[in-house]
Amino acid sequence: MPTIVLEQLTKVFHAARSFGAWLRRPWQRGEPVLALDEVSLTVEAGELLCLMGSNGAGKTTLMKILAGVVLPTSGRALIDGYDVTRASRLLRAHIGFAAADPAGFYDRLTGRQNLAFFASLHGLPGAQARGRIDELLSLLELDMPDQFYQEYSSGTKQRLALARALLHQPSLLLLDEPTRSLDPLQTERVHALLRGRLRRQGVTIVLATHQVWEAEALADRVAVLHHGAIQACGTPHELKGRGTLADAVKQWCSVEGMSA
């Protein structure tokens, strides 16, 4: 059974209205904005799927629906056969989500203290939590665990977000631009983790990226999103045709925000 099944998944947001417009018609909603347009897709257990597309294509919205943060307007998203809108509490124990812009950390706690707090939310016992935190700090080379979070660089914050997503050893990992703020050496370490240990453990990974080379290096399959709809899906080799993957992606979506 596939880990993820999406069936005509659609999400419509409503644009923000000015305060004056709200005062005049508080009952009226803003203009509808279609973020996802009847997306249907499956992701097999243990597969690494890369989502590609320009800014506003719907990648982050799709990630947030899978993580149970945003509700779909229509259609269904199933994880291990469970509807994410009805079993979010059950699925939370099996999903790790690292957003592109890490949020929810506490500035006046250290990195280690932040991880200990989130480990407690996952119900990890004290000794087990401490061991897991030490393991992840070493694995991701977070060498300033006892400094306050507010003192961290953006790259360190991003690696701490990945550590948080891995704390409870999820079977599904959702990564939204996980290497965006990392230097080349840090990026290679994260890639090695994804290609190595997590692959051997059978973790299913959905990774959103703007980097064509990153998709080529990591992906079993690539799904190209444009204006909320999937334009193409296949292995990097299948999508290349006679050119490069970058050429293929440009066929289906705007090149703005894409990087070869």
C-alpha positions as CSV (number, residue, x, y, z in Angstrom):
1,M,0.0,0.0,0.0
2,P,1.4,3.5,-0.9
3,T,2.3,5.7,2.0
4,I,0.6,8.7,0.5
5,V,-2.5,8.8,-1.8
6,L,-3.8,12.1,-3.0
7,E,-7.2,12.1,-4.7
8,Q,-8.3,15.4,-6.5
9,L,-6.8,17.4,-3.6
10,T,-7.9,21.1,-3.9
11,K,-7.2,24.1,-1.7
12,V,-8.7,27.5,-2.1
13,F,-7.6,30.4,0.0
14,H,-9.2,33.8,0.2
15,A,-7.2,36.9,-0.3
16,A,-6.8,39.3,2.6
17,R,-9.0,42.4,2.6
18,S,-8.2,45.9,3.7
19,F,-9.4,47.0,7.1
20,G,-11.7,49.6,5.4
21,A,-13.2,46.9,3.2
22,W,-13.8,44.7,6.2
23,L,-15.5,47.5,8.1
24,R,-17.9,48.1,5.1
25,R,-18.7,44.4,4.5
26,P,-17.5,42.3,7.4
27,W,-19.4,39.3,6.1
28,Q,-17.8,39.3,2.7
29,R,-14.7,37.2,2.0
30,G,-11.7,38.2,-0.1
31,E,-11.1,37.0,-3.7
32,P,-10.5,33.2,-4.0
33,V,-7.0,32.1,-4.7
34,L,-6.6,28.5,-6.0
35,A,-3.5,27.0,-4.3
36,L,-4.0,23.3,-5.3
37,D,-6.1,22.2,-8.3
38,E,-7.3,18.6,-8.1
39,V,-3.9,17.1,-7.3
40,S,-3.9,13.3,-7.6
41,L,-0.7,11.5,-6.7
42,T,0.7,8.4,-4.9
43,V,4.0,8.1,-3.1
44,E,5.3,4.6,-2.4
45,A,6.7,3.5,1.0
46,G,10.4,4.3,1.2
47,E,10.3,6.6,-1.9
48,L,11.9,10.0,-2.0
49,L,9.7,12.3,-4.1
50,C,10.9,15.8,-5.0
51,L,8.3,18.6,-5.5
52,M,9.4,21.2,-7.9
53,G,7.8,24.4,-9.2
54,S,8.2,28.2,-9.1
55,N,7.1,30.3,-6.1
56,G,3.4,30.0,-5.5
57,A,3.1,26.7,-7.3
58,G,1.5,25.0,-4.3
59,K,4.4,23.0,-2.9
60,T,4.2,24.4,0.7
61,T,0.4,24.2,0.8
62,L,0.6,20.5,-0.2
63,M,3.2,19.9,2.5
64,K,1.1,21.6,5.2
65,I,-2.0,19.6,4.3
66,L,0.0,16.4,4.6
67,A,1.4,17.6,7.9
68,G,-2.2,18.3,9.2
69,V,-1.5,22.1,9.5
70,V,-3.9,23.2,6.7
71,L,-7.2,21.6,5.8
72,P,-8.0,20.9,2.1
73,T,-11.1,22.5,0.5
74,S,-12.0,19.3,-1.3
75,G,-10.6,16.0,-2.2
76,R,-8.7,13.6,0.0
77,A,-5.1,13.1,1.3
78,L,-4.5,9.7,2.8
79,I,-1.4,8.6,4.7
80,D,-1.1,4.9,5.4
81,G,-4.8,4.6,4.5
82,Y,-5.9,7.3,7.1
83,D,-7.5,10.5,6.0
84,V,-5.3,13.4,7.3
85,T,-8.4,15.5,8.2
86,R,-9.8,12.8,10.4
87,A,-6.8,11.1,12.0
88,S,-4.3,14.0,12.4
89,R,-3.6,13.1,16.0
90,L,-2.9,9.5,15.2
91,L,-0.7,10.4,12.2
92,R,1.3,13.1,14.0
93,A,3.3,10.4,15.7
94,H,4.5,9.1,12.3
95,I,5.1,12.4,10.5
96,G,8.1,14.7,10.7
97,F,7.7,18.2,9.2
98,A,10.5,20.7,8.7
99,A,9.2,24.0,7.2
100,A,11.2,26.3,5.0
101,D,11.0,29.0,7.6
102,P,11.4,27.3,11.0
103,A,8.8,28.4,13.5
104,G,7.7,27.4,17.0
105,F,11.1,27.5,18.6
106,Y,11.7,29.5,21.8
107,D,14.3,32.3,21.5
108,R,15.3,32.2,25.2
109,L,15.8,28.4,25.3
110,T,19.0,26.8,24.0
111,G,18.9,24.4,21.0
112,R,19.1,21.5,23.4
113,Q,16.3,22.8,25.6
114,N,14.1,23.4,22.6
115,L,14.6,19.8,21.4
116,A,13.9,18.5,24.9
117,F,10.7,20.4,25.0
118,F,9.5,19.0,21.6
119,A,10.7,15.5,22.7
120,S,8.3,15.8,25.7
121,L,5.4,16.7,23.4
122,H,6.1,13.4,21.5
123,G,6.1,11.5,24.8
124,L,9.7,10.4,24.7
125,P,10.9,9.4,28.2
126,G,13.7,11.5,29.7
127,A,16.7,9.1,29.1
128,Q,15.5,8.2,25.7
129,A,15.0,11.8,24.7
130,R,18.4,12.8,25.9
131,G,20.0,10.0,24.0
132,R,18.1,10.8,20.8
133,I,18.9,14.5,21.1
134,D,22.6,13.8,21.5
135,E,22.5,11.5,18.5
136,L,20.8,14.1,16.3
137,L,23.2,16.9,17.5
138,S,26.1,14.8,16.5
139,L,24.5,13.6,13.2
140,L,23.7,17.1,12.0
141,E,26.9,18.6,13.6
142,L,25.0,21.1,15.7
143,D,28.0,22.2,17.7
144,M,26.4,25.0,19.7
145,P,23.5,23.2,21.4
146,D,23.8,25.2,24.6
147,Q,23.6,28.7,23.0
148,F,20.2,30.4,22.9
149,Y,18.1,29.9,19.8
150,Q,18.0,33.6,19.1
151,E,21.8,33.6,18.6
152,Y,21.8,30.9,15.9
153,S,22.4,31.6,12.2
154,S,19.7,30.8,9.7
155,G,21.5,27.7,8.6
156,T,21.8,26.4,12.2
157,K,18.1,27.1,12.8
158,Q,17.3,25.1,9.7
159,R,19.4,22.1,10.8
160,L,17.7,22.4,14.3
161,A,14.3,22.2,12.5
162,L,15.4,19.0,10.8
163,A,16.5,17.6,14.1
164,R,13.1,18.4,15.5
165,A,11.4,16.7,12.6
166,L,13.5,13.5,13.2
167,L,13.2,13.4,17.0
168,H,10.5,10.8,17.1
169,Q,11.9,8.7,14.2
170,P,9.0,9.3,11.8
171,S,8.2,7.0,9.0
172,L,7.2,9.9,6.8
173,L,9.4,13.0,6.5
174,L,8.2,16.2,4.9
175,L,11.0,18.7,4.0
176,D,10.2,22.1,2.6
177,E,13.5,23.5,1.1
178,P,15.6,21.8,3.8
179,T,19.0,23.1,2.4
180,R,18.0,26.6,1.5
181,S,20.1,28.4,4.1
182,L,22.9,25.8,4.3
183,D,26.5,26.1,2.9
184,P,27.7,23.4,0.5
185,L,29.3,21.2,3.2
186,Q,26.2,21.3,5.4
187,T,24.1,20.5,2.3
188,E,26.2,17.5,1.4
189,R,25.8,16.2,5.0
190,V,22.1,16.5,4.9
191,H,22.0,14.8,1.5
192,A,24.1,12.0,2.8
193,L,21.7,11.5,5.7
194,L,18.7,11.4,3.3
195,R,20.5,9.1,0.9
196,G,22.0,6.9,3.5
197,R,20.6,6.3,7.0
198,L,17.0,7.4,6.3
199,R,16.9,5.4,3.1
200,R,18.1,2.3,4.9
201,Q,15.5,2.8,7.5
202,G,12.8,2.9,4.9
203,V,11.6,6.4,5.6
204,T,9.3,7.9,3.0
205,I,10.4,11.4,2.1
206,V,8.7,14.3,0.3
207,L,11.1,17.1,-0.4
208,A,10.2,20.5,-1.9
209,T,13.1,22.2,-3.7
210,H,13.9,24.9,-6.3
211,Q,17.2,23.3,-7.0
212,V,17.2,21.1,-10.1
213,W,20.6,19.6,-9.2
214,E,19.3,18.6,-5.7
215,A,16.3,16.8,-7.3
216,E,18.7,15.0,-9.7
217,A,20.9,13.9,-6.8
218,L,18.2,12.7,-4.4
219,A,14.8,11.9,-6.1
220,D,13.3,8.6,-7.1
221,R,10.6,10.7,-8.8
222,V,10.0,14.3,-9.4
223,A,6.5,16.0,-9.5
224,V,6.4,19.4,-11.2
225,L,3.7,21.7,-9.9
226,H,2.5,24.8,-11.7
227,H,-0.4,27.0,-10.6
228,G,-1.5,24.3,-8.1
229,A,-1.7,21.4,-10.7
230,I,0.8,18.6,-11.4
231,Q,2.2,19.1,-14.9
232,A,4.5,16.1,-14.9
233,C,5.6,13.3,-12.7
234,G,8.3,10.7,-13.2
235,T,11.9,9.7,-12.6
236,P,14.5,12.4,-13.4
237,H,15.6,10.2,-16.3
238,E,12.1,9.9,-17.6
239,L,11.5,13.7,-17.4
240,K,14.8,14.6,-19.0
241,G,13.9,13.2,-22.5
242,R,16.7,14.3,-24.7
243,G,17.8,17.4,-22.6
244,T,18.5,18.1,-19.0
245,L,16.1,18.0,-16.1
246,A,16.2,21.8,-15.9
247,D,15.1,22.0,-19.6
248,A,12.2,19.6,-18.8
249,V,11.1,21.6,-15.8
250,K,11.1,24.8,-17.8
251,Q,8.7,23.2,-20.3
252,W,6.0,22.9,-17.6
253,C,6.4,25.9,-15.4
254,S,7.7,29.4,-15.1
255,V,11.4,29.5,-14.6
256,E,11.1,32.3,-12.0
257,G,12.6,31.0,-8.8
258,M,14.0,27.9,-10.4
259,S,17.7,27.2,-10.2
260,A,19.8,24.7,-12.2
